[in-house]
Amino acid sequence: MGLLPRVFFYKGFDNCPILVNIRLMNEDRQFTLDEELEQLQDPSIRLFVTKALERVPDYFWHVPASASGRFHPLDTLGDGGLVLHTKRVVYLVTEIAKVFKLDGVKLDILRAAAMLHDSFKNGIADEDHTEEDHPLIVRHQLKDLESETHHFEEIMGAIERHQGLWGPQPLRMPKTSLEWCLHIADFVASRTAVYLYFSGYKPEKIPPEQELPALSEDLEPAIIRYLDLRTRRAEIEREMEQVKKQIAEEMHKREERKAVTTKGSARLVSNTHCKIDQAKLRPILDAKGLWDKVIMVNEKRLQELLNDGIVTPEELGDAIEKTSKDSVRILPRED
C-alpha cells in the first residue's frame, strides 16, 4: 500500500492558488508529522515545511532519537524514535509558547523550527552518529526554499540555536523568546525520564515495564561489575589529570618543553584556539564571497581557510581572537 494523499489549496505570496499534497500514510514509517503539519496556519510556512520534509534524508523517519542510546526516553530509541522525539518537541513548544505569549505567525514559526530542528541530525547521509554541526546543516540543505516564506530566517535562527550550551562551536545561544522556547522544549523532550503521550501514540506498555523483563538475573553481577569499573575509570582519569597538571606546572618552572625518563616522556604542547566574533567576521567573508561556506563550519574549518591562504590573519583582524594554552602530553617509551 502506497501513500494516501490529502490535498490542500491556499494562496501563496502572489495570491495564486497552490496545491499541496501532504502525505498522510506510509506503511514503512512508525510515525509521521502529518498532524503537526496540519496545525500550521500560515500558508507560506506550511508550504515551506511541506517541501522541506520532502528533502529530509530517509533515515530521519527511521533512526532512534539517540544514536548512542545514552540520551532520550526509552521509547525513542527504536525505529522512528527521532520522529517521536520531534512530535514531542512540537507539542512542548506549543505549550511553552503560552508562557512567552507567542501566538499567530510566531507560533507557526516555532512549530516549523521544531519540526525541522533535527531533520539532518545524523548528517546529510546517515553517519550512524549525531553530526555535531547538524543545527547548521539545515539552512544549507534548504536554502533554495527560502523564497517560499518570509519567515525563513527566523525558522533557521531558532534551529541553529536549539542546542544552546550543547551546540556546535562557536556557541550560538538562544537570544529571543522564540529561540529559548525551542531550546527548552528540545531539552525537556530529551530527558530520559520524560514521556509524553498524545493522539495516535498509545504504547501497549509503559517503557519501564518493557525494559525490566529483558534483564536476566544471571546478568546482574556482570552489569554491576561493569558500572563499578566505569566509576573506577572515572576516578582514575581524574587522578591522572591532576598528575598531568602537576607535571605541566613543574615543567613551566624549569622552562622545559620536553622531559624524558626511562619509561616514557612528557611534552608541553601549545594549543591555540580561535574565539570568533561572528558579527565582525561576516562582512569580511561576505566581501570574499565566502560567508555561505563558513557560516556552517566550526573553528577547525575556519582554520583551514587560514592554512590554505584563502584569508589572512591580517584580513580577519579583531574578528578572530587567538588564545594559547599549554597542555602536557605524556607518551610511554617505545621499545
C-alpha positions as CSV (number, residue, x, y, z in Angstrom):
1,M,0.0,0.0,0.0
2,G,1.4,3.4,-1.0
3,L,0.8,6.9,0.2
4,L,-2.7,8.1,0.8
5,P,-2.8,11.9,-0.1
6,R,-4.8,14.7,1.3
7,V,-4.8,17.8,-0.8
8,F,-4.9,21.4,0.4
9,F,-5.4,24.6,-1.6
10,Y,-4.3,28.0,-0.3
11,K,-2.7,31.2,-1.6
12,G,1.0,31.9,-1.9
13,F,2.8,35.3,-2.0
14,D,1.3,36.3,-5.3
15,N,-2.3,35.2,-4.2
16,C,-2.2,32.4,-6.7
17,P,-3.8,29.1,-5.6
18,I,-1.2,26.5,-4.5
19,L,-1.9,22.8,-4.4
20,V,0.0,20.9,-1.7
21,N,-0.1,17.1,-1.5
22,I,0.5,16.2,2.2
23,R,1.4,12.6,2.6
24,L,-0.7,11.2,5.4
25,M,0.2,7.5,5.5
26,N,3.3,5.5,4.7
27,E,3.3,1.9,5.9
28,D,7.1,1.8,6.5
29,R,7.0,4.8,8.9
30,Q,6.3,4.2,12.5
31,F,5.4,7.9,13.0
32,T,4.7,10.9,10.7
33,L,4.4,14.6,11.2
34,D,1.1,15.0,9.3
35,E,-0.9,16.2,12.3
36,E,1.8,18.7,13.2
37,L,1.9,20.0,9.6
38,E,-1.9,20.5,9.6
39,Q,-1.5,22.7,12.7
40,L,0.4,25.3,10.7
41,Q,-2.0,28.2,9.9
42,D,0.4,30.4,7.8
43,P,0.2,29.3,4.2
44,S,3.8,30.1,3.3
45,I,5.2,28.4,6.3
46,R,3.1,25.3,5.7
47,L,4.2,25.2,2.1
48,F,7.9,25.6,3.2
49,V,7.7,22.9,5.8
50,T,5.9,20.5,3.4
51,K,8.6,20.9,0.8
52,A,11.3,20.7,3.5
53,L,10.0,17.4,4.7
54,E,10.3,16.0,1.2
55,R,14.0,17.0,1.3
56,V,15.0,15.4,4.6
57,P,17.1,12.2,4.4
58,D,15.1,9.0,4.5
59,Y,16.9,7.9,7.7
60,F,15.2,10.7,9.6
61,W,12.0,8.7,9.6
62,H,13.6,5.6,11.0
63,V,16.6,6.2,13.2
64,P,16.4,6.4,17.0
65,A,16.5,9.8,18.8
66,S,19.8,8.9,20.3
67,A,22.4,7.0,18.3
68,S,24.4,6.1,21.4
69,G,21.3,5.1,23.5
70,R,22.6,7.2,26.4
71,F,20.0,10.0,26.0
72,H,16.3,10.4,25.4
73,P,13.4,8.3,26.7
74,L,13.5,4.5,26.1
75,D,10.6,4.6,23.7
76,T,12.5,6.9,21.3
77,L,15.5,4.5,21.0
78,G,13.8,2.3,18.3
79,D,12.5,2.7,14.8
80,G,11.0,6.1,14.3
81,G,12.4,7.4,17.6
82,L,13.7,10.6,16.2
83,V,10.3,11.5,14.7
84,L,8.6,10.6,18.0
85,H,11.1,13.0,19.7
86,T,10.2,15.6,17.1
87,K,6.5,15.2,17.7
88,R,7.1,15.8,21.4
89,V,9.1,18.9,20.8
90,V,6.3,20.3,18.6
91,Y,3.8,19.6,21.4
92,L,6.1,21.2,24.1
93,V,6.8,24.3,22.1
94,T,3.0,24.8,21.6
95,E,2.6,24.7,25.4
96,I,5.7,26.6,26.4
97,A,4.8,29.3,23.8
98,K,1.9,30.3,26.2
99,V,4.4,31.3,28.8
100,F,6.2,33.5,26.3
101,K,2.9,34.8,24.9
102,L,3.8,33.6,21.4
103,D,0.9,33.0,19.1
104,G,-0.3,33.5,15.5
105,V,2.6,33.5,13.0
106,K,5.2,33.4,15.7
107,L,3.7,30.1,16.9
108,D,3.8,28.8,13.3
109,I,7.5,29.8,13.0
110,L,8.2,28.0,16.3
111,R,6.4,24.8,15.2
112,A,8.1,24.8,11.9
113,A,11.5,25.1,13.6
114,A,10.6,22.3,16.0
115,M,9.6,20.0,13.1
116,L,12.9,20.6,11.3
117,H,15.3,21.1,14.1
118,D,16.8,17.5,13.9
119,S,16.0,16.8,10.3
120,F,19.7,16.3,9.5
121,K,20.7,15.1,12.9
122,N,23.0,12.3,11.5
123,G,24.3,14.4,8.7
124,I,23.3,14.7,5.0
125,A,23.7,10.9,4.8
126,D,23.3,8.6,7.8
127,E,26.6,8.6,9.6
128,D,25.3,6.4,12.4
129,H,26.1,9.1,14.9
130,T,24.9,12.6,15.7
131,E,26.6,15.2,13.5
132,E,27.9,17.9,15.8
133,D,27.0,20.6,13.2
134,H,23.5,19.3,12.5
135,P,21.8,22.5,13.6
136,L,23.8,24.4,10.9
137,I,23.3,21.9,8.1
138,V,19.5,22.5,7.8
139,R,19.9,26.1,6.4
140,H,22.3,24.9,3.7
141,Q,20.2,22.0,2.7
142,L,17.0,24.0,2.5
143,K,18.4,27.4,1.4
144,D,16.8,27.1,-2.1
145,L,13.4,27.0,-0.4
146,E,14.0,30.4,1.3
147,S,11.7,32.2,-1.2
148,E,8.7,30.1,-0.1
149,T,8.3,32.1,3.1
150,H,9.3,35.5,4.5
151,H,10.0,33.7,7.8
152,F,12.9,31.5,6.6
153,E,15.5,33.5,8.7
154,E,13.6,33.2,11.9
155,I,13.0,29.5,11.5
156,M,16.6,28.8,10.7
157,G,17.8,31.1,13.6
158,A,15.8,29.1,16.1
159,I,17.1,25.8,14.6
160,E,20.7,26.9,14.7
161,R,20.4,27.8,18.4
162,H,18.2,24.9,19.6
163,Q,21.1,23.1,21.4
164,G,22.3,26.1,23.4
165,L,25.3,25.1,25.6
166,W,25.5,21.7,23.8
167,G,25.6,23.3,20.3
168,P,28.4,23.4,17.7
169,Q,31.3,25.8,18.3
170,P,31.3,28.7,18.3
171,L,28.2,28.5,20.5
172,R,25.0,30.1,19.2
173,M,23.0,30.7,22.3
174,P,19.2,31.4,22.1
175,K,18.5,35.2,22.2
176,T,14.8,35.7,21.5
177,S,11.8,34.3,23.4
178,L,11.1,32.1,20.4
179,E,14.6,30.6,20.3
180,W,14.5,30.0,24.1
181,C,11.1,28.3,23.7
182,L,12.5,25.7,21.2
183,H,15.7,25.2,23.2
184,I,13.8,24.5,26.4
185,A,11.3,22.2,24.6
186,D,14.1,20.1,23.0
187,F,15.9,19.9,26.3
188,V,12.9,18.6,28.2
189,A,11.9,16.2,25.4
190,S,15.4,14.6,25.5
191,R,15.3,13.9,29.3
192,T,15.3,10.1,29.8
193,A,12.5,10.3,32.4
194,V,10.1,12.3,30.4
195,Y,7.3,10.5,28.5
196,L,4.6,12.4,26.6
197,Y,1.7,10.6,25.1
198,F,-0.6,12.1,22.6
199,S,-3.2,11.3,20.0
200,G,-2.2,8.4,17.7
201,Y,0.5,7.2,20.1
202,K,-0.6,4.6,22.6
203,P,2.1,2.1,23.6
204,E,0.8,-1.2,24.9
205,K,3.1,-0.9,28.0
206,I,4.9,2.0,29.5
207,P,8.7,1.8,28.8
208,P,9.9,0.7,32.2
209,E,7.7,-2.4,32.0
210,Q,9.1,-3.2,28.6
211,E,12.6,-2.9,29.8
212,L,12.8,-4.8,33.0
213,P,11.8,-8.3,31.8
214,A,14.7,-8.2,29.4
215,L,17.2,-8.1,32.3
216,S,18.1,-11.6,33.3
217,E,19.1,-12.2,37.0
218,D,22.2,-14.0,35.9
219,L,23.4,-10.8,34.1
220,E,23.1,-8.6,37.2
221,P,26.6,-9.3,38.6
222,A,28.2,-8.5,35.2
223,I,26.2,-5.3,34.9
224,I,27.1,-4.2,38.4
225,R,30.7,-5.1,37.7
226,Y,30.7,-3.0,34.6
227,L,29.2,0.0,36.3
228,D,31.7,-0.3,39.2
229,L,34.6,-0.4,36.6
230,R,33.2,2.7,34.9
231,T,33.1,4.5,38.2
232,R,36.6,3.5,38.9
233,R,37.8,4.5,35.5
234,A,36.4,8.0,36.0
235,E,38.2,8.3,39.4
236,I,41.5,7.1,37.8
237,E,41.1,9.7,34.9
238,R,40.5,12.5,37.4
239,E,43.7,11.4,39.3
240,M,45.6,11.3,36.0
241,E,44.6,14.8,35.1
242,Q,45.8,16.1,38.5
243,V,49.2,14.4,38.0
244,K,49.4,15.9,34.4
245,K,48.7,19.3,35.8
246,Q,51.5,18.9,38.4
247,I,53.9,17.8,35.7
248,A,53.0,20.8,33.5
249,E,53.4,23.3,36.3
250,E,56.9,21.9,37.2
251,M,58.0,21.9,33.5
252,H,56.9,25.6,33.3
253,K,59.1,26.4,36.3
254,R,62.1,24.7,34.7
255,E,61.3,26.2,31.3
256,E,61.4,22.7,29.8
257,R,59.3,21.7,26.8
258,K,60.3,18.0,26.9
259,A,61.2,15.7,29.8
260,V,62.5,12.1,29.2
261,T,62.6,9.2,31.6
262,T,63.4,5.5,31.3
263,K,59.7,4.7,30.9
264,G,58.5,7.5,28.8
265,S,58.4,11.2,28.1
266,A,56.4,14.3,28.7
267,R,55.9,17.2,26.3
268,L,54.4,20.6,26.7
269,V,52.1,21.2,23.8
270,S,50.7,24.6,22.9
271,N,47.0,24.6,21.9
272,T,45.8,27.6,20.0
273,H,42.1,28.3,20.0
274,C,40.2,31.0,18.0
275,K,37.4,33.0,19.6
276,I,35.3,34.1,16.6
277,D,33.2,37.3,16.6
278,Q,30.5,36.4,14.1
279,A,29.2,40.0,13.7
280,K,32.7,41.2,12.7
281,L,33.5,38.1,10.7
282,R,30.5,38.2,8.4
283,P,31.3,41.4,6.4
284,I,34.9,40.3,5.9
285,L,33.9,36.9,4.5
286,D,30.9,38.4,2.6
287,A,33.3,40.6,0.7
288,K,35.2,37.5,-0.5
289,G,32.0,35.5,-1.3
290,L,32.9,33.0,1.5
291,W,30.2,33.6,4.1
292,D,27.9,30.9,2.7
293,K,30.8,28.4,3.0
294,V,31.9,29.4,6.5
295,I,28.6,30.0,8.3
296,M,28.1,26.3,8.9
297,V,31.7,25.5,9.9
298,N,33.4,25.4,13.2
299,E,36.8,26.8,14.3
300,K,38.7,23.9,12.7
301,R,37.3,24.6,9.2
302,L,37.9,28.3,9.5
303,Q,41.5,27.4,10.4
304,E,41.7,25.5,7.1
305,L,40.9,28.8,5.2
306,L,43.8,30.4,7.0
307,N,46.1,27.5,6.4
308,D,45.2,27.5,2.6
309,G,45.9,31.2,2.4
310,I,42.3,32.0,1.3
311,V,42.2,34.5,4.0
312,T,44.9,36.0,6.1
313,P,45.0,36.9,9.8
314,E,45.5,40.5,8.9
315,E,42.3,40.5,6.9
316,L,40.4,38.9,9.7
317,G,41.7,41.5,12.2
318,D,39.9,41.6,15.5
319,A,37.1,39.3,14.3
320,I,39.4,36.4,15.4
321,E,41.0,36.4,18.9
322,K,43.6,33.7,19.3
323,T,44.4,32.3,22.7
324,S,47.1,29.8,23.6
325,K,47.2,27.3,26.4
326,D,49.8,24.7,27.2
327,S,48.9,21.1,27.9
328,V,51.1,18.2,28.8
329,R,51.2,15.1,26.7
330,I,52.7,12.0,28.2
331,L,53.9,9.2,26.0
332,P,55.1,5.7,27.0
333,R,58.6,4.6,26.0
334,E,58.6,2.8,22.6
335,D,60.9,-0.2,22.8
